[in-house]
Every structure is written in structure tokens, then in C-alpha cells.
Amino acid sequence: MTDFIKNPVVALPERNPAPHFSEQELVFSAEEKARIARWVSQYPTPDGAVMWVLWLAQEKFGFLPPEVLRLVATELDIPYAQVYGVATFYTQYFKEKKGTYVLDVCTCFSCQLTGGCDILHYLEEKLAIHAGETTADGCFTLQEVECLGACGSAPMLQVSNGPFVYCLTKKKVDALIAALRAGRMPGFTSVTLPQDEDEMGGNRRTDVESTIEYAALPIAVRTR
């Protein structure tokens, strides 16, 4: 089909790209297959479990090139196009190899007004890369993303589809990068409203390592 598209709006993917993984590597273990079967059993049809299996595949292989998407499609016995559509719709699924740590910096409205763009540019300077790129040592991938749902503690970023880091400053960024280089992921921080403390004892998860309360947002020194 792509042979007939002479002037694509965006660059088209390779129809038959060189695989990143061998056939011997492209297998789910018995334990992984059992997990997949358990997920499938929770839905009327196997395609209901596609997001679970994509997450499992990403954890196993690090990212989701075409051959891994085909593995997921085969395991679920659903069309490759269906798996491809889900994987390409969500940015949390990595279609290209990323760094050890993926830094998703929010530059949506609240974060932008409070310095999200400044934080992004500071990280670009600190890591010597631009948004969308990976450092030469493969340690960090930097991405600019839309709202992550933490507007009350902007500016913020997310580390590798995991913990959020709130109320960012250059000092916090420096500490975060140093910790990640040492192999220390940030712990879970609970962000609560004052009434949560008074009425619900914090209403927080049991694995919380630190807490902050929502506060008035600062105004960015500059925005772009």
C-alpha cells in the first residue's frame, strides 16, 4: 500500500525493517504465558488483554519493534494491525529503543505557566540533547509530553512510565539526574489536599516515601 503514497505527510515506517531480536529471543516464558492466559480469561475476547500483554512485552524486551508486536498478536491470536494500532496510539508504549531512564517533561498549560518549558530546556542543556533524543551513553531519553494529571504540583515530570517528580526546580532536577545515574529511582510521593490530612489521615498509599501538599503555583520566569 505504501508504494502508492508518493508524498506522505509524515515519514512512513519501513515495511520490512531489520529485526532487533532473533527468533530464539522472541518467546514468552511459561510463567509469562500463564500470566497472559489469566489476563485473557478476564475478558470476553482475547483482544481485551492486549494492553496488558504489550506492557509485559515492553518490560521484557525494553521496547516494541514490529517483531515484538507480531509476537503479541500471535500470542493473543488477533490481527497484527490491531496490536499495532494500540501500541502506536499510546505514547507510553515505546516503539523505538529508549534510554535506561525516560524523562517525560510535561509542558501542557499548567506546567508551561509554572516553568515546564524552562525545566525542559534546562534538561536539554544539562544532558546535551534535545527533546526526543537519547544521550550518547544510553542513560537518558528526554521527551516533551502533554498533561500527566498533576497540575496542582506543576511543573513536573515522570520517570520511565513510573514515579512522578513534582514542583520541579533546577536544584531538584540536578538531584534527580544524580540519583538516576547512581541507579536510584525516586520513590512514590503522595500529594494531598489539606482536608485529606484532617479528614482522612492523608488518604495515601502504604508505600509512600514522602508527602507534599498542594500549594499556590509559581509563575515561570519565562515561557516559550
N, C-alpha and C positions, 0 to 999 in steps of 0.2 A: 504493500500500500504506500509506504513512504517513498517508493521510487517515482511516484507520480506527483509528489509535492516538490515543486521547483523553488518556491520562495517561502519557506516556513517562517512563521512569526518568531518562534523560538527554535533553538538548536534541537534537532531531533536526536533521540538516543540511537546508538549503534544497534542494528538489527541482530547481529550475532557477535557481541563483544567477547573478547578473550576471557575465560573464566578465572576467577580469583581462587577458587577452591577445586581440588581434584574430586573425582567421583568417589574415591575412598573416604574423603573427608565429609562428603555430603550425605550424611546419615544421622538419624536421630537414635540415641541410645534406647535401650529397653525401658529405662526409667523415664526418659523423655516421652517415649511413645505412650507409656501408661498415663502420664500427665495429660497428654493430648486427648487420649480416649476419655479421660474423666471430664475434660472441658467439653468435648463434643457431646457427651451424654446429657449435658445441662441445657442443650438447645434442640429445637425441633429438627433442624437440619445442620449438617457439619459446618456450613459456611458461617454459622453463628459464632464459632470459635476462632475465626481467622485472626482476630486482633490478638488473642492470647498466644496463638502459635507464632505470629510474627514477632511478638515480644520475646518469646522463648528463642526463636531463631536469631534474633539480634543479640541476645545475651550470649548465645553460643558462638556465633561467627563474628560478632562485632559490628557488622553492617549487613545490608540486604541487597547484594547484587542479583542480577537476573537468575543465576543458577540456584540461589537460596530461595528466591520467590517460587521457582519451579518445584523445589523440594517441598515447600509448604503446600503448594497446590496439589502435588501428588499425594502427600500425607493425608490431606483432607478430602481428596478426590473431588476437587472443584476446579473450574477453569482458571488457567494462569491469569487471564485478563482480570478476573475478579480479585485475585490476590494483588495483582499489580495496581489496580485501581485503589484499593485500600491503602497500600503501602505508600503510594505517591500522593494521596490526599493528606495524610498526616505528616507534619514535619518532624515529629518525634521518631519516626522510622527513618533510619539513616540509609540512603541509597548509595552513598559513597563512603569510602573509608574515612573515619574521623580520627582526631587525636585521642589520646588517653582520656582527656577531660574536655567536654564540650561546654563552652560557656555561652549560654543563651541570654543575651542582654536585652531587656525589654526597653523599647523606645516608643511605646504607644503613649497615648495622651498624657496620663498622669505621670508616668515615668519621664516622659520627654520634658514636661514642665518643671520637674524637680531635679533634672540633671542626668537623665538616662543617656542622652546623646553625648554629654560630656564624659560619662563613665565609659561609653563605648569607644570614644576617641582616645581616652586615656589608656584603655586596654590595647588599642591598636598600636599606640606609641610604645607601650611597655613591652608588648610581645613582638613588636616589629612585623606585624601582619595586618591585613585589612579584614573587615567582616567577611565571612565566607571562606577564609583561608585557614590553614593549619601551620603551626610553627615547624621549622625545619627538623627539630628533634622529635616531632610527632607527639609532643606532650599536650598541646592545646589546640582546639579548634574554636574560633570565635564566630558567633552568629548574632545577627540582629533579628529580634523576633517581635511579634505582636503581643497583645496583653496576655499575661500569665495569671491574672486574677489576684494580684496582691497590691492593688492601687493604694491602699491605706498605709503601706510601708515602702513606698517608692523613694528613690529608684532601687531597682532590684534586678537580680539575675538568677538563673537556675543552672545548676551544675549537672551535666550528663543525665538529663531527664529525672533528676533526683532532688536533692535539697535546694531550697530557696535561700538566698542570701539577701537580707533586707537592708534598707536605709543606707545604701552604699555611699561611701566616700573614697577618696583616693587612698587613705590610710587603710580602710577595710579591704580594698582591692589588693593592696600590697601584701597584707597579711594573708588573704585568701590564696594568692598565687604562691607565696612562700610555703603555705601549708600543703597545697596540692603538689608542688614539686617534691615535697617530703613524703608524699603518699598519704596525706591525711585529708579525708573528705570532711566537709563541715557537717556538724550534727544537726538534728532537727530542732528548729527554733519555733516556739509557739508564740503566735501573735494574737493577743486577746484584747477585747474591749474592757474598759473599767468595770462594767456591770458583770462581766464574766467572772472577774475576781471576787466581787462582792456576793453574787447570787449563785454561782456555780463552782466556786473554788478553783477557778481557772479553766474548767471545761477543756482540758488538754489531754493529749495522748500520754500514755505511760512512759514512752521512750524520749520525752522531751529533755533536751540538754540545756536549753536556755530559754528565757522568755523576754518578750518586749511587748509594750502596749502601743496601740495606735496613737499617733501624735500628729500635731499640725505639720503639714508637709512643707519643706523648704522650697524656695524658689531658685531655680537654676541660675548660675552666674551667666550662662549663655545657653542658647538652644540653637540648633541648626535644622 
